[in-house]
Amino acid sequence: MKAVEELGGSAKDVVRTRMFITDSQDADAVGAVHGAIFRDVRPAATMVVVKALLRDEWRVEIEAEAFVGDA
């Protein structure tokens, strides 16, 4: 959200998220945090379990698409 906020946007400007997790056991926790942040917005969302992320210590990566301003 920091990148969206730096552009003058907020959670309500996010239209789609993609969550990549390396352990299916984390799905409920990641979904709960996502739901808390976007509870009033409900962007299209996808969660995928992947073998690995760019760094070994990463367990979750979230990609968000937002339209901010006149876009």
Number of C-alpha atoms within 10 A of each C-alpha: 14 9 10 17 12 9 11 11 17 16 18 16 18 20 15 15 18 16 19 22 22 18 14 13 10 13 17 10 10 18 14 12 11 16 14 10 14 14 13 10 13 16 20 12 14 12 16 13 16 14 9 15 14 8 7 8 8 11 16 17 13 14 12 18 14 18 15 15 9 4 5
